[in-house]
Amino acid sequence: MTRKLCRGGSSWALGGRRSSAPRTDPSGLPRKWDEASDVIIVGTGFAGLAAAIEARRAGAEVLVIDKMRTHGGNSIINGGEMAAPGNRYQKEAGIQDSAELLMKDMLKAGAYLNHPDLVRICAEKSTEVLDWCESVAGAKFVKLVFHGGHSVKRSVQTDNASGAGLVNPMMAKAKSMGVKFMMTTKMERLVTNREGRVVGMEVRKGYKFPDDQSGKVAFLKARRAVVLASGGFSQNLELRQIHDPRIDARFDSTNHPGATGEATLAACKIGAMDVQMDWIQMGPWTSPDEKGFGQVPQFCERLVGYGLMVDPKTGKRFIQETGNRKVRADAMMALNHPVIIFSDSVNVNRQVLPHTLAKGMENGAIKKFDTIEDLAKAYQVPLDVLKAEIAKWNGFVEKRTDSDFNCKIFPETTPVAVAPFYASRLWPRVHYCMGGLVANKDAQVKNFDLKPIPSLYVAGEAMGAVHGAVRLGTCSMLGCVVFGRIAGQNAAQQKPWG
Ligand SMILES: Cc1cc2nc3c(=O)[nH]c(=O)nc-3n(C[C@H](O)[C@H](O)[C@H](O)COP(=O)(O)OP(=O)(O)OC[C@H]3O[C@@H](n4cnc5c(N)ncnc54)[C@H](O)[C@@H]3O)c2cc1C
């Protein structure tokens, strides 16, 4: 990130070239604003769009910017799975659940590092949020899914098994309400007045990711407030290694390329505090045999509790398959080589979506085998040990208890016995940043006096300490919408300045 700086940290640059007169006064305030809106939101993911819709519903004029050419950030490429205790699919299946149990699960997985007031809000608003996503934003959630670390099956999935199933209806809703969007516009600096209130931002319009000198400098005035919904920094190798040097270039990321975190750093530059930046989540379900997120996460996560995860070198299980992400990723990183997950045709056909299976087989990351012998040969697993391990697992399935690793075995789980068998290799990728800006339950960003920075809000992955040490799968979508809505509502209520 290189910027042309002058007194007060402001820019002299126009279109990347020096202009004759400085565009800012010595304190960094622009001499002229290029555009203005009541509320300016950075980011077009779940958090930014939820904030936009709510701020607009509260009567504010809203402008949403995004540095990329296309909208949606990580949200549009996500799996569309959202934790929602007490939902209609659980009721149909007779599953008992509550906000209290979700909160317990989030705190336990988070090693109690999550700020409990933020977790409580997420959990308590979960029912309301599912209703809002369907009735206000226009999304459809069609099935119930399980994710490791949750006590029960409680997450719902969008009709197209993708975050696009929520992002696109939200985007359409926001546009229909008159929210303005400005793509290829990168926020570089937050502008504050003498009282320390955030009054706008310096951006580059026409920015071409990742060229820091592309586009033209412009100043956007926020009459009421700014909401940062700019996501995490999984793709910023240098920043993530500052906080966790172990996560080096050996590890790819599942994230969209723009997850680079400079908006969080821009907030820190005006005095915002960050928290838990070294808790960076590795996804234990990605495959080295395909790029990005791919198909295997949806294959693996549907199969945990219905099949075995095995170290190919020993032929043995090595971890609780239904354990949380950190437990599983750490175990794989300790082995230091990819592992395999597999099950039989009965479990796979019941659990895995046909298009996940078809696409995974097409790209070669999911493989089909007629016999266990073939499977063992393909992954060079000692056959006798593997057969013994499968027999042991099938015994656990009969008894509904895994005395080796305490893996959850579901009522529908059947023994791994019926050919063909399906398998995939697994190796972790950088997936989620639990750290971010310190915020209170009104989504206001806090400074080093432990006070809210006037007119600055944060939501989504850019907000720290919601998930603590480990984010449970499907809880980001929930947190994004919960705090996006709160941030938007509160931003719209700020008294306008000037
Ligand atoms: C492949 C994948 C699958 C996932 N599946 C799930 C799931 O099923 N359930 C779940 O709960 N979670 C899931 N997650 C996590 C979840 O999707 C993300 O944490 C969430 O989408 C983050 O939303 P957000 O609104 O905070 O940020 P994002 O959706 O990432 O949006 C941030 C936006 O801000 C923009 N931006 C960043 N910096 C600037 C700047 N300086 N100026 C202007 N714009 C900027 C970015 O370009 C981006 O468009 C998944 C994540 C990935 C990567």
Ligand as a Chemical Component Dictionary entry (heavy atoms), coordinates in Angstrom:
data_LIG
# 
_chem_comp.id                   LIG 
_chem_comp.type                 NON-POLYMER 
_chem_comp.pdbx_formal_charge   0 
_chem_comp.three_letter_code    LIG 
# 
loop_
_chem_comp_atom.comp_id 
_chem_comp_atom.atom_id 
_chem_comp_atom.alt_atom_id 
_chem_comp_atom.type_symbol 
_chem_comp_atom.charge 
_chem_comp_atom.model_Cartn_x 
_chem_comp_atom.model_Cartn_y 
_chem_comp_atom.model_Cartn_z 
_chem_comp_atom.pdbx_ordinal 
LIG C1  C1  C 0 -15.423 -19.638 0.215  1  
LIG C2  C2  C 0 -16.059 -19.205 1.515  2  
LIG C3  C3  C 0 -17.169 -19.884 2.016  3  
LIG C4  C4  C 0 -17.764 -19.476 3.206  4  
LIG N1  N1  N 0 -18.914 -20.073 3.642  5  
LIG C5  C5  C 0 -19.543 -19.587 4.730  6  
LIG C6  C6  C 0 -20.834 -20.069 5.117  7  
LIG O1  O1  O 0 -21.428 -20.911 4.446  8  
LIG N2  N2  N 0 -21.395 -19.552 6.241  9  
LIG C7  C7  C 0 -20.793 -18.578 6.986  10 
LIG O2  O2  O 0 -21.353 -18.151 8.008  11 
LIG N3  N3  N 0 -19.589 -18.059 6.602  12 
LIG C8  C8  C 0 -18.975 -18.527 5.504  13 
LIG N4  N4  N 0 -17.804 -17.948 5.102  14 
LIG C9  C9  C 0 -17.326 -16.732 5.780  15 
LIG C10 C10 C 0 -18.179 -15.543 5.316  16 
LIG O3  O3  O 0 -18.584 -15.722 3.985  17 
LIG C11 C11 C 0 -17.432 -14.211 5.414  18 
LIG O4  O4  O 0 -16.869 -14.074 6.681  19 
LIG C12 C12 C 0 -18.403 -13.078 5.134  20 
LIG O5  O5  O 0 -18.923 -13.190 3.830  21 
LIG C13 C13 C 0 -17.755 -11.714 5.315  22 
LIG O6  O6  O 0 -18.725 -10.764 4.933  23 
LIG P1  P1  P 0 -18.401 -9.231  5.044  24 
LIG O7  O7  O 0 -19.611 -8.514  4.608  25 
LIG O8  O8  O 0 -17.841 -8.913  6.377  26 
LIG O9  O9  O 0 -17.187 -9.026  4.018  27 
LIG P2  P2  P 0 -17.074 -9.392  2.477  28 
LIG O10 O10 O 0 -18.226 -10.158 2.001  29 
LIG O11 O11 O 0 -15.726 -9.968  2.257  30 
LIG O12 O12 O 0 -17.173 -7.963  1.781  31 
LIG C14 C14 C 0 -16.196 -6.979  2.011  32 
LIG C15 C15 C 0 -16.152 -6.073  0.793  33 
LIG O13 O13 O 0 -15.401 -4.897  1.135  34 
LIG C16 C16 C 0 -14.619 -4.542  0.019  35 
LIG N5  N5  N 0 -13.470 -3.751  0.495  36 
LIG C17 C17 C 0 -12.457 -4.183  1.290  37 
LIG N6  N6  N 0 -11.602 -3.170  1.518  38 
LIG C18 C18 C 0 -12.071 -2.083  0.849  39 
LIG C19 C19 C 0 -11.600 -0.756  0.681  40 
LIG N7  N7  N 0 -10.451 -0.332  1.228  41 
LIG N8  N8  N 0 -12.343 0.105   -0.073 42 
LIG C20 C20 C 0 -13.489 -0.324  -0.670 43 
LIG N9  N9  N 0 -13.973 -1.596  -0.570 44 
LIG C21 C21 C 0 -13.264 -2.452  0.191  45 
LIG C22 C22 C 0 -14.217 -5.862  -0.601 46 
LIG O14 O14 O 0 -13.861 -5.710  -1.953 47 
LIG C23 C23 C 0 -15.480 -6.708  -0.408 48 
LIG O15 O15 O 0 -16.322 -6.660  -1.521 49 
LIG C24 C24 C 0 -17.194 -18.371 3.923  50 
LIG C25 C25 C 0 -16.075 -17.708 3.422  51 
LIG C26 C26 C 0 -15.510 -18.109 2.232  52 
LIG C27 C27 C 0 -14.301 -17.369 1.713  53 
# 
loop_
_chem_comp_bond.comp_id 
_chem_comp_bond.atom_id_1 
_chem_comp_bond.atom_id_2 
_chem_comp_bond.value_order 
_chem_comp_bond.pdbx_ordinal 
LIG C1  C2  SING 1  
LIG C2  C3  SING 2  
LIG C2  C26 DOUB 3  
LIG C3  C4  DOUB 4  
LIG C4  N1  SING 5  
LIG C4  C24 SING 6  
LIG N1  C5  DOUB 7  
LIG C5  C6  SING 8  
LIG C5  C8  SING 9  
LIG C6  O1  DOUB 10 
LIG C6  N2  SING 11 
LIG N2  C7  SING 12 
LIG C7  O2  DOUB 13 
LIG C7  N3  SING 14 
LIG N3  C8  DOUB 15 
LIG C8  N4  SING 16 
LIG N4  C9  SING 17 
LIG N4  C24 SING 18 
LIG C9  C10 SING 19 
LIG C10 O3  SING 20 
LIG C10 C11 SING 21 
LIG C11 O4  SING 22 
LIG C11 C12 SING 23 
LIG C12 O5  SING 24 
LIG C12 C13 SING 25 
LIG C13 O6  SING 26 
LIG O6  P1  SING 27 
LIG P1  O7  DOUB 28 
LIG P1  O8  SING 29 
LIG P1  O9  SING 30 
LIG O9  P2  SING 31 
LIG P2  O10 DOUB 32 
LIG P2  O11 SING 33 
LIG P2  O12 SING 34 
LIG O12 C14 SING 35 
LIG C14 C15 SING 36 
LIG C15 O13 SING 37 
LIG C15 C23 SING 38 
LIG O13 C16 SING 39 
LIG C16 N5  SING 40 
LIG C16 C22 SING 41 
LIG N5  C17 SING 42 
LIG N5  C21 SING 43 
LIG C17 N6  DOUB 44 
LIG N6  C18 SING 45 
LIG C18 C19 SING 46 
LIG C18 C21 DOUB 47 
LIG C19 N7  SING 48 
LIG C19 N8  DOUB 49 
LIG N8  C20 SING 50 
LIG C20 N9  DOUB 51 
LIG N9  C21 SING 52 
LIG C22 O14 SING 53 
LIG C22 C23 SING 54 
LIG C23 O15 SING 55 
LIG C24 C25 DOUB 56 
LIG C25 C26 SING 57 
LIG C26 C27 SING 58 
# 
